[in-house]
Amino acid sequence: MILDYIKYLLKAKDEHSLHSPFVFDFYTKILKDKTLYKEYTEIETLRGNLLSDNRIININDFGAGAKTNKSIQRTVSDIASKSLKKPSLAQLFFRIIKYYQYSSILDLGTSLGLTTAYLGKTNQETSLKSFEGCEETAKIAQETFDKLSLNNIEIIQGNIDETLPKELQKIQKLDFVFFDANHRYEPTIRYFEQCLSKVNEDSCFIFDDIYWSEEMKQAWTTIQNHDSVRVSIDLFWVGIVFFRKKQPKQHFVLKF
């Protein structure tokens, strides 16, 4: 992964190398937006609470699991320290949703709910379904949402292999999907293809940990090359794709 990061740094470009008006706009107005939105402080206060929460919960992980601690019983603080997205990423997701005014959102992998809270805080009129396999983790996430008065988030608890197809049948369109449920090739591609049936011209999909393993690197390459994907953006920690049909098919590696 260190070698992958070095390669990323050597390839990453800034706004001076961008000739696509859409990606230039994305980079300058979203990626590099330094505004300290009030929601950031509110949510980050809860990050501190989770990092000091010594409650022990039972973990039921349907995905690839943690690399460092595969124990069935873990403290909330341990999960928070290893699983929560860093603020810069979660806040980027917040800005993307806010800028494009997305209203139909899926979060595949709730965990403790902090990143999900960023997705839901952009606009409480949004419809956000968040999928979590572990019942006790989902309960902690719900506590997070309650503390933030987030009433627009519905946790779909259970095995996502079973719950995602059922929930997609109820949805007319998808604006934004964050894929963080299973860091393996086959499930990642399956969830991606299942969600494709609901995309529109302005939809955005984000894939977590695209360099986490050889399987995830392969999955990201497959997604980039898919006919429906027009713009793909590599930020190393995540991969972002758009489906704008009028855009020429292009791939970008951007500084973050």
N, C-alpha and C positions, 0 to 999 in steps of 0.2 A: 504493500500500500504506500510505503514511503517513496518508492520508485515512481509509482503512478502519480503521486503528488508533485514530484519534481518535474515530471513530464508535463503535468497540467500547468505548473508555473511558467514553464518555457513557452507554452502555446497560448496562454491566456492573453487576451487583448482588452483594450479599453475603448472608449468612445471614438478615439481618433482613427481607429481602424474599421469602424462600422459604416458600411455603405447602404445598409438596409434601413430605411426610415422607421420601420416598425421596431426593429431591434435597438436602434439608436434611442428611440423614445423610451423603450423598456429600460435600457441601461441608465439613461440620464435622469428619468423622472420616477423610476421605481427602485431599481437596484441601488442607485447612489443617493436616494432620498435620505437625508440626515435628520428629518423632522422628528422631534421627540414627542410622539403622540401620547396623550395622557393615559391611554389604555396600556401602554408599555409598563408604566410604573405600577399600575394596579395589578397587572398579571405577574410581574416580576417579584412583587412582595410575596405572592403565594409560592413562587419558586423557592424562596428562602424557607418558607414553612415546610415544604415538602422535603427539602434537603436536611431538615433537622427532625423529621418525623420518624420516630423509632418503632412505630407499630410494625409487627410482623404479620405478613399476609401469605396465603398459599397461592402459588403461581400455577396457572394452567396455560401453557404456551403452545399454540397450534402452529407457530411459525418456525423460523430457523433457530430462534432462541438467542440468548445472550452469549457473547464470546467469552466473557470473563467469569460469570457466575451463573451456573446452571442449576442451582439449588431450587428445590420445590418451594421452600420457605425463604422469604427475603424480607428485609425491612423496606419500608417505603423510601427511606433516605437512600438506600443502596440502589433501588430502582431509579430514583430521581437522578442520582449522580451519574448513572450510566446510560439511561434511556431517554432522558429529556433532550429535545433539540436545543441547541445553544440559542440564546436570544436573537442573535443576528439573523439566523435562518427563520425562526418563527415570526420575527418582525417583518422579514421580507414577504412571507406568505400573507401576512396582514395587509401589507401595502399593495400586493398584487390584487387581492380581492377588492380592496377599497378603490383602487385606481380604475379597474375595469367594471366595478359595480356588479360583481357576481352575486347571484341570489340562490343558486342551487348547488350545494356543496356536499361532497362526500369525503370523509376522513377514514381511510382504511388503516386503523391501528390507533386506538384512543390512548393507550397506556394510562398515565396519571391525569391526562386531560389538559395539560398546560398548553401544548401546541394547538390543540383543538380549541381552547379558549381564545387564542389569537384569531383563529379562523372565524369564530362566532362573534367576536367583539366588533368586527368591522361594521356590522349593521344587524341589529336585532330582528330585522324583518326577513333576514335570510333563512332558508331552510337548510339545516345542517344535520346530516346523519353520520354518526361516528360509530365505527365497528370495533368491538373489543371481544376477544375470546375468553378472557379471564374474568370471572364474576367478581372476585374481590378487588381486582384492579379497577374494574368498571365502577365499583362503589366509591372508591377514592376519587375517581374522575368526576363522578356526580357531585361529590362534596365540593370539588373545585368549582364546578359550574354554579352550584348554589351560592357559594361565597361571592361569586362575581355577578349574581342575579342574571345568569344566562339561561333564558327560558326557550331559546330557539334551537337548542341542541338535543337531539334524540340519540341515546346510546342504544345501538343494536348489539345485544350481547349474545354470544354463541360462536360456533365455528363459521368463519367468514365464507368458507367453501359452500356452506348451505344458506347462510343469511344474505349474502350479496345478490345472488340471482333473484331471490324473492323480492328484495327491496327495489332492485332495478325495474321490476315489472310495474312498480307503483310510480315511477318517476318519468316525467315527460321529457326532461332535458337535464344535462349536466353542464354546469359552467366551470367547475373547479373540482379536481380530485387529487388528494394527496395519498400516494401509495406507500404505506409503511407497515404492511401487515405480515408479509412473509418474504424474507430475503433469499428466495430460491428462484431459479430460472422459470420453471414450469408454472408455479402459482402466479408469479409476477406477470408473465405474459398472458395467462388465462384471465386474471382480473382486468388487465389492460384491454383485452379483446372484448370482454363482457361489457365494459364501460363504453367502448367505442360506439355502440349502437345508440347512445344518448348524447353524443357530442354535437355541438353546433359550430358555426363559423368562428366564434370567439372563445371557445373552450380552452382551458389550460389544464394539463396534467403535470404533476410533479412527482418524481420518483426519488425516494430516499436512498442514500448510501449506494450510489451507483458503482463505487469502487470497493465495496465491502468484501467481495469475494469474486472468484472467477465466474461463478454463475451470475452474479449481479452485473458484472461487466458485459457478459454475453447478452443478458437480458436488455441492457441499455443499448447495445449495438443493434439488436433486433428491433427495438422500439424506434430508434432513430431512422432505420431503413424502411420502416413500414410505410406503405403508400399513402396512408391517410395523414401522416405527420409531415407538415411543411416546414416548420421551424423547430430546431432542437438546440437547447442551450445547456452547455456543460459548465456547472459551477463547482465541480469536484464533489462537494458534499451531496449535492442533489442534481438531477437532470430535469429540465423543464421542456415541455413540448407544447406547440400550438398547432391548430388545424386549419389555419386561414387558407382557403383554397386558391386565392388570388396571389398568394406569396410564392415566389420561386422556392424550391426545396433547398434549404441551406442549414448548415450546422455551425454553431458558434461556441468557442471556448472563451468565457469572459472572466475577467478579474473580479474577485468578490472579497 
